[in-house]
């Protein structure tokens, strides 16, 4: 739906938004960047989620990615290029430039920024209407923040899900891993940055179901139709009681601590993190990622059937 002008969402440039059969589909639309998460994309996705939650003709929401991947993660090229810490005065003249927090200023500023950005990846949890993540291709790093924040995750069998950035860049700024796959698998995934296939994601609890890639669209659409056939008020009651149970298990506190823990991890001066930053500065993202991931081979966890 182009040139959309709703109550919350206006003329999106980085996402697609459409409503059909009581289902709103929100599609991350930076396929040339593998749907890497930029600030404008996240802001539009956030607005689209509120738009869908507010529209009375929507009972269910699908979150998807355009092109070959669901989402390859955060835009590291932008994150490591430095942030503007002073903005020119809107009045010009001799008025002093306004200054704002920067992650490079210290752990508190870093945590502050991470906490502010969490609203984009936790919005799915806070909506009254259910959200289904439709995952194909790569679902990495920030992509997992989005997918695991949804109410249900359906994946292509050959999808690749993981957080390789934990090898040198930090810790997830949002943490739903423990609630999906338990402590041992959460540690296994985060301590190696390895990935699992869609099939194995189901085995360890990261996804509800895995289907062949060519069947993914219809499988997710079919589930969404069944969910959307229930009144929105009832869906909200069901979603909110389960989420209140998660809150009772500390899910909101853990998200706050995840941001602070990621800020702490950013202070690391170990050889792997130092090398990544050096490679980024001297050679760019492609070389930095290749050198970061080289010791891990293909980085795929293969879960044995018992």
N, C-alpha and C positions, 0 to 999 in steps of 0.2 A: 504494500500500500504506500504509494508515493505521495508527497505533499500532505502528509497527515497532520491535521491540526485539531488536537483534542484538548481536554482540560489540563492534563499533565504533560503530554508529549506533543511537541511542536516541530514539524519538519525535520525528522531525524536524518542524519547523514551517515551514521556508522552502524545502524541496526535497521532491520526490516520489521514491520509490525502489521499483522493482519488478523482479522477475526472472522471465523466461519464455524458454523454448527455449535455455537456456544463455547468455542475454543479460541483463545488468543495465542498466536504463535509469534514469539520474539526471537529473531535470528541475528546473531552476531555477524556483521557484514564487513569484515576486512579480510576477505579470502586471500588477497595478495600478501598479507602479513600473517597468514594462518590464524587470523582472528586474535592476534596478540592484544592484550588489554591496555588500552590507552585511557587517559582521563576522559576525553570526549565520549569514547565508546561506553565506558562504565556509567557516565552520567546519563546518557540516552537510555541505556538498559534499565537503569534505576527508574527513570521517568516512565518508561514503557511498562514496567512492572506495576507501578502505581496506577497507570492508566487502565490496565487490564483489571486490576483489583477493584477499581471504582466503577467500571462499566457494568451495567446491569444485564447486558446480553452476553456476558462472559462468566462461565462457571469453572473453567479449567484453563491452565496456561502451560504452553510448551516452550522450553528454552532450547534453542538449537544453534548450530554454527553453519555458515555458508562455506562452500568449497570443500576442500579435502579434509578439514579438521574441525572438531568442535571448538577447541581453543588451545593454542600451543603455550599459553602462559602470559605472564606480564611482559610488557615491552621493555626488555632489558637495555636495548640500545638507548632508549629515552632515559631510563633510570640511572644509567651510568654516564650520561652525558653532562650531568650537573644540573642544578635547579637555580632559577633566578631568585635571589634572596632579597632584592630591592626593586621596587617598582617605581617608575617615574611618577612624580606628582601630577595629578590630573589638572592642577592649576598652572603648572609650569613655573617659570620665574625662579626665585631663589628659595622656594619652599623645599625643605629637606625631603629626600626620597623616603617613602614608606618602607619599613623593613618588616619581614615576616620570618616565621620559623623555617629552618632548613634542616633536613635529616643529617646533613654533614656537621651541624653545630653541636651534636651530642645526643646521648641516649634519650633524654626527655623529649627533645624536639622530634626525634625519630619516632618514638612511641606515640606522641601526640598526632603526628601525621598519619601513622598507621591506624590509629583508633578512628580518626576522621574518615579514612577511606573504607573502613569496615562496613559502613552502611550500604555500600554498593553490593557487597557479597553476602550480607546477612538479610537483605530486603526480602528474599524469597521466604525465609523463615518467618518473617513478621507479617507477611500478607495473610489475609483471611482465606484466600482461595488457593487451591493446591497447584503446585508447579512440578511438571515432569521434565527432567533433563533428558534430551535425546543426544546421545554421545556417539560420535564416530571419529575415526582417525585419531589424532593426538588430543588427549585431554591431560594437559601437563601443568604443573605449578598452579598459577592463578586460575587455570581452567578447572582444576579440581576444587578450588575454593568455591567456584560457582556451582559446579555439579553437585558437590556434597552438601551444599546449602539448600538444594531442592528437596521436595518431599519424596520423590521417587526418581530413580535413575535407570534408564533402559539404554543398553549399549550394543553396538555392533560387536560381533564375536572377535573381530580383528582390531578393535580399538586398542589404544595404548594409554594406560592411565598411571600417573605417578607424579612425583615432585623432584625431578633431577636437580633443581636448584639447591636442595638441601646439602649437596656435595660441596658447595663453596660459597653460596650466596646468602644463606640465612635459614630461618625456620619458617614454616607456614604462618603468615600473619592472621590466618583464620584456621581454626582447628576443629574439624568435625570427624577426623580420622578415628579417634578413640570411640566415638559413638557408633560408627559404622562397622569397624572391623576388629575392635578390641585392642588391648594393650600390646600384645606380642606382634600382631601384624602391623599396627601403627608404628612400632619401633622398627620392625624389619623394613618397612617402606621408607621411613624418614631417615634412618641411619645409613642407608645405602643410596637413596635417590633412585632406586630401581623402579621399573614399570611392570605392570601386569597387563595381560590381554583382557579383552572384554569377558571372555569365558572365565578366566581366573578371578576377575573382579567380582563376579557373582559368587564364586566359591568362598572368597574371604569376606564377603559382606559389603563391598563397596557399591554394588549395583544390584538391582532387583532381578533383572533378566538380561540375557544376551541372545541376540538373534543374528542370522546372516545379514551382512550389510544391505543387500538388496531388499530385505524384508523390514528394515528398521523403520522407515517412514510409516508404513502401514501398521506395524505393531504398536508404535507410539500413538498413532492417530486412533487406533482401535481402543487402546486403554483410555485415552483422553475422552473419547466419546462416551465410554461407560461411566467415567467419573462425572462428566458434564451432564449426564442424565439425572444426577441427584441434585436437589435444590441447593443453591449456594449457601443458605443458612445452615443446612445440615452438614455440608462439607466443611464449613467454618468450625462448627462444633466438634467434628471429628478431628480436624487438623489441630485445633487449639488445645484439646485435651492431651493429645500425644506430645505436642510441643511443650505444654506445661509440665509434663512428666520429664522431658529433657531438661527443662529449666530447673526442676527439682534435683536433677542429677548434675547441675552445675554448668549447663551449656553456656549460659551468658557470661558467667565468671571466667570460664575457660577461654572464651573469645577475647575478653579483655587481657587476660594473661598471655594469650598467643601474640598479641601485638607487642606487649612489653618484652616477651621472650625473643621475638624476631629482632627487635631493636637491640637487645643484648647480643644476639648472634651476629649482628652487623658489626659489632666491635671487634670481632675475631681478627687477630693479626697472624693466624697460622699460615703455613706455607701455601696451602691450596687456595685459600681466599686471597692471599697476597698475589699469587700468580695469576689468578683470574682477573683481578683489577689491573695488573700490569699488562696482561694480554689485551684487555679491552682498550687500554690507553694507547698501546703501541700497534696493535694489529686488527682490532675490531671484534665484533661479536662472534663471527663465524669461527675464527681461530680460538677465541677464548672458550667457546663451548666445546670445540673439538678437543682441546687440551684438558679441559675439566673432566670430560666424560671418557677419555681414552682408557684409563685404568679399569673401567667397568665393562668393557666389551660391548655386547649389544644391550646390556642393562635390563634384560628381561627376566623376571621371576617366573619360573615354571612350576606351578603348583601340582604336586603329584596326586593323582586320584588314588583313593584307598578303597 
